[in-house]
Amino acid sequence: MDSGPARITTVLGIMFFAGAGRLHAQSGCVAPDGSNEAMLMALKSVPIAFSPARAPGRLGGGKFEVGIEGLTIPKASDDELTPNVCTVDNGLANTNQLVIAGRPRARVGLGKGFAVEAGWIPPITVNGVQANLLGGSIGWTSHEGPVMVEVRAHGSFGTVKGSFTCTEAETQDPANRCFGATVSHDTFRPAVYGADITVGASLANGKARPYLGGGYNRLTPKFDVNYTTASGSLDDSRVESELNRATLFGGIGVALSRSVSVTGQLYASLKDAASVSFTLRAAL
């Protein structure tokens, strides 16, 4: 029968050899406002924010409208792609794969000027990136007239997955820090909550509706790295931040028929970037 020290030695040996094949180092970093990491996550959150994408307009109780929104995704600069606070291997060099995205939207009138709206970027993989993002808002619009005002509260959250740290090509490039590593399966978890106010006008008998607005957003983004280095250690670092942003936006809606309209909009986070969107809507 084994003695106590012998059993302890055996257990320690099993633990050592079981863990030797894959070392695990977990770490997290809070990126302060002004850091490259925070600026990058804020920049990529601009199109994710659930903006109005239309001029103020009342929707009667029980009335329903659907739309499809196409929007641009701002491109990060080389500086913003280089971490300067958090030690994320290889930076976040591959976050510029997508330049446009599509988001179906649906709006329902609740009566007395209130309406709720929801949008969804579905999990369809494009250029190696898969987003699954939900957005929603509740707003109140003043009575119909030549000048209208809408006040909204909105939120959006979800995941964006892709090989943002180490692509397959980089794992085979001897000059790259990802050489010999596994392809990364990283996840960006944006979250944007805020409120805004929009003022719009009705021109040409309601056929043209220009508008301007502004608001305030609270961002709590997180970026999770996930790959195994050439030395066999798992990098599952997390970079996160808490940010506050003022926004400005404006656009014009044009009626194509009594039930169909198209809206062009510029939406800007004053500290980060801007996104352009075009939304086609139909009242049902």
Order of alpha helices (4+ residues) and beta strands (2+ residues): alpha-beta-beta-alpha-beta-beta-beta-beta-beta-beta-alpha-beta-beta-beta-beta-beta-beta-beta-beta-beta-beta
